[in-house]
């Protein structure tokens, strides 16, 4: 294996997969993509309904926060994907570009090119979605976006309740009316398979001779000469390796691991690095600070009648659904269990939605069950309210 590449990318998550694809389009450029986790071939990764795999150590890094004083001293688990595709193989797959004014707000704060008009061409370049050649044309792009099949997901009663409460209703959050309650989109292809970053951007181009991919490669230090990053140290199979980068070392480990690697390499707040026994290379106090993380709060409500998707998790019905998904790519397991997606304002005086709410016709911890064996779980609906633009920093 060659020990020098033009580009060394650390992390095969949603960003790293795209970078590896785009950079290796030039046959004259050599690219090494390193991923600390394993492959993304687990069966449940592929299911449209398989989005609870973030709970398991083989698919998630199992991080925990420090004791949080504003949450009664509890710890919270921020899900972080472990393996090819990063968090895209374990997330819930809802796809939303977000409120249009959010991008224009970024431009107004000095982020040139981040207006809605500036980013829209990149959405178009990345998506193949159910809209076809409409207002947001797709076709031939890597990431597959489909509309969630809501017929059996209690979509109608949720929409009726929202209308009665005076919330706006929409047919398409990416259309002329982006605000309100409506059916959602998901990163699922036409055959009911999850369209993760690795499946979308790496699977079609793995045979490129100028692209090398290594899994279970844990980066330990950026090699710095003078004021320039020239390579990377990492562990693989318990053995140390060093690779040189003639052009760039690109950190794509996400909001947690990229700052960690910088600090392990001596880049960060000097006082803290000295406390950890790391010789500072560059005193940058902002590294490892100012984390902006979405807050999400789950709610559950018992139903008066047994109308939730728990009925479909009966063992025999689930087996039939699995067979249908395997052969035809259709049915319950081919879509997300999202009744309705809402983008709403918590106060009427706000200029744009600040909350996303996802309604689900089943309890969060729903499990398969066998008639006459054990005790079936109680029927419940669930919803998660997410803060769109958090202002707190940590």
N, C-alpha and C positions, 0 to 999 in steps of 0.2 A: 504494500500500500504506500502511495506517495505520502511524503511528510510535509509537503507545502501545497497550499491552495491559494487561489486569488481571494476567495471569501470563505470565512469560517463562521457559520451561523450556529449560535448556541440556543437550542430550544426549538422543537418541531411542533409548536403550538399553532394557533390560528395565524399569527404573523409569520413565524418561521417557515411554515409550509408555503405560503404565498411567495415569500422572498426567494426560497429555493427554486420554485417554479419560474419566477420571472428572471432571476439572475442567470439561471442555466439555459435560458433561451438562446443565449449567445454561445455557440460551440467553442469559441476561443477562450471562454472563461471557465475556470475550475471552481467547484463549490463543494464544501463539506458541510453536511447538516448533522449536528449532534443532538441526540435526545437522551435524557437521563432515564426515562421510563422505557417500557418495552413496546412491542408491536400493538396494533389496534385490531387484532383479529378476533377478540372475544365475541361470542355469538350475540350477546345482548346489546353490544354496541350498535348492531345493525337495525334492530327493531325500532319502528317508529314510536312505539310505546315504551321502549326501554330507556328510560331516562333517570332511573334511580341507582345507576351503577356508581355514582359518585360516593356512595356510602361505604364502598369496599376498598380495602388497602391495596389490592392489585390494580385498581383503576384511579385511585386518588392518593394524594400525598398525605392526607389525614392531618392537615394543619389544624392548630387551635390558636385562638387569640389568647393574649394575656387576660388576667382577670379584669373584667370590664366594669368599672364603678357605676356607669350609667345603665347597666343591665343587671343590677342587683348583685354584682360581684361574680357573675357567671362567665364562663368561657363559651365562645361560639366557634363552630367549625366553618371556615371559609372554604368551600369546595374548590380544589385545584386539580385538574386532570393530570394523570401520570401515564404518559405514553405518547405514541405518535398521534398528532392532532391536538395535543394539549387538553384543554377543557372542552373542545368541540365534540369529542365522542361521549361526554358524560353530561352535557348540559340538557336543558329541557327542550331545546330546538326552536323556541318561538323566535320569529324573525321580524324585527321592526327597525326601521331606520331612525325612528325617533321624531320628535316634533320638529318641523322645519325651522322654527325660530331659534332652536338650539344651535344650529350651525351658524346662522347669521350672528348670533350672540358671540360665538367664538371669533368670528371675523372682526366684530366691533371691539373685542378685547385685544386685537393685534395679531391674531393667527391668520395671516394672509393665505388665501386659497381655501379656507375652511367654511365659506358660505355654502348654502344649499346648492347654488348654481355651480360652485367649485367642486363639490364632492359628488354630485349626481353622475357625472360621466364615469366615475370609478365604481359606483353601484352598478351601472349598466354593464360595465366591462366584466364584473365579477358574477353577475346573476344570470341564470336561466330560470325564469319563473313562469307561473301559470298565466300571467297576463299576456304572454306572447309579444306581439308587436304593437301593443297599445300604448298608453301614456308612458310606461316605463319598459321599453322593449328589452327582451332577453334573446336567447338563442345562441347556442354554442359556447356559452360561458361556463366556468367551472362549477360554481356553487349552485346547487339545485334548490329552488324554493317552490313549495306547493301550498295550496290552501288547505287548511285543516278541515277534514270531513266532519261536520258538526251535527249531522242528522240524528245520531243516537246519543248525543252528548248533552241533552237538556238545554240546547242553545236557545230555543224559542222562549221558554219561560224566563230565562235570564234576560233576554232582550225585552220581553214584555215588562218585566219588573223595572228595568232601567228606564224605559219610556214613561212608565207611570210615575217614576221619581223625578222626571224632568231632565234626565241626562240626554245629550245628543246621541243619535244613532248613525252609524256609517256602514257602508257595504265594503269599504276598502280603506284601511289606514294609510295606504300609500297612494291614494287617489285624491280627488279634489277636496274631500272632507276627512282630514287625518285624525280629528278629535272625536272621542265618543266610544260607545260600545259597538262591537262588531266582530265578525269572524276573523280569526287570526291566520297568519302564515307560519310555516315551519320549514326548517332546512331538511326536507325529506324529498327524495326523488320520486319519479313517476312509478317506481316499483316498490314503494313503501320502505325504502332503505334510507337510513340516516346519511345525509350529505355532510360528513365531517370535513375539516380542513385537509386532513391527510388523504381521505378518499377523493376529494374534489381536486386537490392541487398536486398530490404526489403520485397517486396510483397511475395516472395516465403518462407520467414522465419518468418513472423509476428506471427505465432502460437507458436513459441518456448517459453516454460514457463520461461526460464531464461532471456528473453529479454522484457524490458518494454519501450514503446515509449510514450512520452508526447509531444503534440503540444501546440502552444501558450504559451510556457514556456520561459520567458525572463530571461536569466542569468544576475545577478547583481553584484556578487562578488565571487571570489574563497576564500574558507575558508582555511586559512593557520595557522598551528601550528608549531612553531619553524621555520624550513626551508623547510617544506613539505606541499604540498597541500593535504588536508584531506577531502574536501567536497566542496559544492557549495550552494550559496544562489540564489534563482530565484523567479520570480513572475509568478503566473498563476491564471487567473481569478481575478486579482487585489489583490490576497492574497499572502503573503510571504511564501516561503517554504525553507527548508534546507534539503539537502541530504548528507550523508557521503559516501566517496569512500575509501574502505579499501586498494585498490591497486593504482589506478591512476585516476586523473581528466584529461581528454583529450580534448584539445581545437581544434575544427574543424570548427571554424566560418569563416575561410577564411582570406585573406590578410588585411581586414578592421576590422572585428569584433573581431578576436582573440587578436590583439594588444590592442583594446579598452577595452576588458574585463581584460586583464592583468593590464592596467593602472588603471581601476576602482578598482582593487584589491591591488593597491599600488606597482605594479611591473612596473618600467619604469624610465624615467628621473626624478630624485628627485625634481629638481627645478620646472619643469612643474607640477608635482603632488602637490607640496606645493601651487602653484598658484591656482590650482583647489580645494584646500581644502581637498586633499586626503593624508593621512599619508603614507609616503614611507615605504614599507617593504623591497624592494630590489632596489637599484639604478642601473638601467640598461638603459643607454642613448639610446641604439639602438632600444628599443621598440617603435613602432609607427613611425619609420623613415625608410629610404631606401626602400620605396615602389617601386617595379618594375612593371609597368603597360603597357600593350600593347596599342599602338596607332593605330587607324584605321581611315581611311579617305574615306568617301563616295563620289562617282562621279556618275553623271547621264548624259545621252545623249539622246536627242530626236531622234526618228527614222523617216526615210523618208516615210516608209509605216507602216500600222497598223499591226505589226507582233508580238507584245509582248504578254505576258500572260494576259494582260488586257482583251483580247478577252474571255478568259476562266472565267473571273470574272463577266461576264454577269449573272444576277440573275438566269435565267433558267438553264444555263449551270452549274453554281455553285451548284445549288440544285441537279442536276443529279450527279455531282461529289461527293457530300456529301453522297448521297444514295449509290453510288458504293463503296465508302470508308467504309461506315457503314456495308454493307452486305458482300463485298468481300475483303476489305482491299487493293484495287488496285486503280489506276487512279491518277489524278493530286494531290489530297489531301494526297496521301499515300507516297509522296516523297518530297524532298527538291527542291526549285526552284533555283537550282544552275547550270548554264550552263556549267561551267568549273572552275576547281580549279588549280591555278598556284602557283608553288614554284620556285621563280626566284631570280637572283642576281641583285642588283641595279647597281653594277659595275663589270666588267669582272675580276678584280684582286682579288675579294673575293673568299675564299676557299669553301664557301657553300652558299645556298640561304639565304638571309636576309629579303625577302618579301614573304608574301602569298597574293594572289589576288583572290577574289571570284567574278565571273561574274554572274549576274542574269538577266533573260530576262524580267524584269518588273521593274517599278519604286519602290522606297523604300516605298512610302506612298500609294501604290495601294489600291483601295477600290472597293467593289462590286458596280455594277451599273445596272440600269433598263432602257431598251430601251424606248426612247421617254419621259423619266422622268428625269429632271435635265440635267446636262452637264457632259458628260463622260470626264475623265481625259485624258491628252495628253499621247500618247505612248512614253515610255522612257525605255532605258536599264540602268542598274546600275552596279556598281562595287565597292568593298571595298578593299583598299590596307592596309594590316596589317604588322606592324613591328614584325619580328619573335623574335629577341633577343634584346630588348631595353636595352640601356646602361645607360640612365638617371635614377636618383633615386630621390624620393620625400618623 
